[in-house]
Amino acid sequence: MTVEPKEQAAEMTALVTCQGLSRSYGKGANALVAVHGITCELRPGQQVAVTGPSGSGKTTLLHLLAGLDRPTTGRIAWPGLDDHPRGRVGVVFQGPSLLPPLNIAENVALPLIIAGVGDAEAKERALIALATIGLAGLAGSLPEELSGGQAQRVAVARVLAAEPRLIIADEPTAQLDSDLARQVVDLLTEVAYRLDAALVIATHDQRVAARLPTTWTMSDGALTC
């Protein structure tokens, strides 16, 4: 029997599921509730913009989805990622994330080496990723020699080399002008397509959000899908 695309999509296992998810920092009357009562799921190939003002909980939600933080209450699971995000989620951070002593190829290869990939294979995959996004000529450069836009593109190359099933990008264009922001979003969507990965971008820029087919809105720690 031929499976129609809509039926096929409905049958795909969710990459991430969240039920009643909350995250607080501190205790008692001084506790800061960053996110609360969030129920959502991400499916393979889905592309989502998470919007909302600063302090609305976007970064906390993304860290929870990526497994970088743990919820205070509620449940998060990664059924489509073999029940654990490690090595299966690629993250592009808002601020500088490249290690100054390492050249660009070494920065891209480092997460692979930490994950247990051999040095030679990690280097090869790093060089291929840099070539794929047009930065092969910067492989031997140091992070201090890069512009902000180049540094973010290298961060995307690092994700490409790791071949994750889910890509999380936290305000990746916040420090870029509109032309560079468009290039970085184009690159993220292209890499997600190449890897058949889901993509979540947190942004306060409505022009960025409009580029993705689905928008989730954060407000005071609550999520509207």
C-alpha positions in Angstrom: 0.0 0.0 0.0 1.3 3.4 -0.9 1.5 5.8 2.0 0.4 9.3 1.3 2.7 12.1 2.5 0.3 13.4 5.1 -0.2 9.8 6.4 3.5 9.2 6.4 4.2 12.4 8.4 1.5 11.5 10.9 3.2 8.1 11.5 6.7 9.6 12.1 8.0 9.3 15.7 8.4 12.7 17.3 12.0 13.8 17.9 11.2 15.5 21.1 8.1 15.6 23.3 7.4 17.9 26.3 4.6 17.4 28.8 3.9 20.1 31.4 7.5 21.3 31.3 8.7 23.9 33.8 12.1 25.3 34.8 12.8 27.5 37.8 16.0 28.9 39.2 16.4 29.5 42.9 14.0 28.5 45.7 11.1 29.9 47.6 9.9 33.4 47.2 13.0 34.4 45.2 12.6 31.6 42.6 12.7 32.8 39.0 10.3 30.8 36.8 11.8 30.8 33.4 9.3 28.5 31.6 6.2 26.8 32.9 3.5 24.4 31.8 4.9 23.8 28.3 3.5 20.9 26.3 4.8 20.6 22.7 6.5 18.2 20.3 9.0 18.4 17.4 8.7 16.1 14.4 11.4 15.1 11.8 12.0 17.8 9.2 9.9 20.4 11.1 11.1 24.0 11.0 10.0 26.3 13.8 10.7 29.9 14.8 10.3 30.6 18.5 9.5 34.2 19.0 9.0 36.5 22.0 10.6 39.4 23.8 13.8 39.2 25.8 13.2 37.4 29.0 10.2 35.4 27.7 11.9 32.1 28.2 13.1 31.3 24.6 16.7 30.4 25.5 15.6 28.2 28.5 13.2 26.3 26.3 15.9 25.7 23.6 18.3 24.5 26.2 15.7 22.1 27.5 15.0 20.8 24.0 18.7 20.3 23.4 19.3 18.5 26.7 21.6 21.2 27.9 19.3 21.8 30.9 16.9 19.8 33.0 13.3 20.7 33.8 12.3 21.4 37.4 8.9 19.7 36.8 7.3 18.0 33.9 8.7 15.5 31.4 10.8 15.8 28.3 11.7 12.8 26.1 13.5 12.3 22.8 11.8 9.2 21.3 13.0 10.0 17.8 16.6 10.5 19.0 17.1 7.1 20.6 15.8 8.6 23.9 18.9 10.8 24.4 19.9 14.1 22.7 23.7 13.6 23.1 25.4 13.6 19.7 22.0 14.0 18.0 21.3 17.7 18.5 23.4 20.4 17.0 23.4 23.9 18.7 24.2 27.3 17.3 24.6 29.8 20.1 23.9 33.5 20.0 27.3 34.6 21.2 30.8 33.6 20.3 31.3 29.9 20.6 34.6 29.2 18.9 37.7 28.5 21.1 40.3 31.1 20.5 43.4 28.8 20.6 42.1 26.5 17.9 41.9 27.2 14.2 38.6 27.0 12.4 39.0 23.4 11.2 39.9 22.3 14.7 36.9 24.1 16.2 34.6 22.4 13.8 36.2 19.0 14.4 36.3 19.3 18.2 32.7 18.2 19.0 33.3 15.1 16.8 36.4 14.2 18.7 34.7 14.7 22.1 31.9 12.4 20.8 34.5 9.7 20.1 35.2 10.2 16.4 38.8 9.5 15.4 41.0 12.5 14.8 41.5 11.8 11.1 37.8 11.3 10.4 36.9 14.3 12.5 39.3 16.5 10.5 38.0 15.2 7.2 34.4 15.8 8.1 35.3 19.3 9.3 37.0 20.2 6.1 34.1 18.9 4.0 31.6 20.9 6.1 33.6 24.1 5.7 34.0 23.5 1.9 30.2 22.8 1.7 29.4 26.2 3.0 32.1 28.0 1.1 34.6 28.6 4.0 37.3 26.1 3.0 39.8 29.0 2.7 39.4 29.8 6.4 40.2 26.3 7.7 43.6 27.4 9.1 42.5 30.8 10.4 42.0 31.7 14.0 38.6 32.8 15.4 39.9 36.3 16.0 40.5 36.7 12.3 36.8 36.2 11.4 34.0 38.6 11.1 30.8 38.0 13.1 29.0 36.6 10.1 31.9 34.3 9.3 32.0 33.1 12.9 28.3 32.2 12.8 28.7 30.4 9.5 31.5 28.4 11.1 29.1 27.5 13.9 26.7 26.2 11.3 29.6 24.2 9.7 30.2 22.6 13.0 26.6 21.5 13.1 26.8 20.2 9.6 29.9 18.1 10.3 28.1 16.5 13.3 25.1 15.4 11.2 22.4 15.9 13.9 18.8 15.0 13.6 17.8 18.3 15.3 19.3 21.7 14.9 18.8 24.3 17.7 19.8 28.0 17.0 19.4 30.6 19.7 19.2 34.1 18.3 21.8 33.3 15.6 21.3 36.6 13.8 21.0 38.9 16.8 24.5 40.5 16.3 24.3 40.6 12.4 23.0 43.1 9.9 20.0 42.2 7.8 22.0 40.9 4.8 24.2 38.7 7.0 21.2 37.6 9.0 19.5 36.4 5.8 22.6 34.5 4.7 22.8 32.7 8.1 19.1 31.7 8.0 19.5 30.6 4.4 22.4 28.4 5.5 20.6 27.0 8.5 17.6 26.0 6.4 19.9 24.5 3.7 21.8 22.5 6.2 18.6 21.2 7.8 17.4 20.2 4.4 20.7 18.4 3.6 20.6 16.4 6.9 16.8 15.9 6.9 16.9 17.5 10.3 14.3 19.5 12.3 15.3 23.1 12.9 14.3 25.4 15.7 15.4 29.1 15.7 14.7 31.4 18.6 14.5 35.0 17.3 13.0 38.4 18.1 13.3 39.3 14.5 9.9 38.9 12.7 11.7 38.8 9.3 13.6 35.7 10.4 10.5 34.1 11.9 8.6 34.7 8.6 11.2 32.5 6.8 10.1 29.4 8.7 6.7 27.6 8.2 5.8 27.3 11.9 5.9 29.9 14.7 5.8 29.3 18.4 5.3 32.3 20.6 6.8 32.7 24.1 5.4 35.1 26.7 6.2 35.2 30.4 7.5 31.6 30.2 4.4 30.2 28.6 4.4 28.8 25.0 1.7 29.1 22.4 2.1 26.8 19.4 
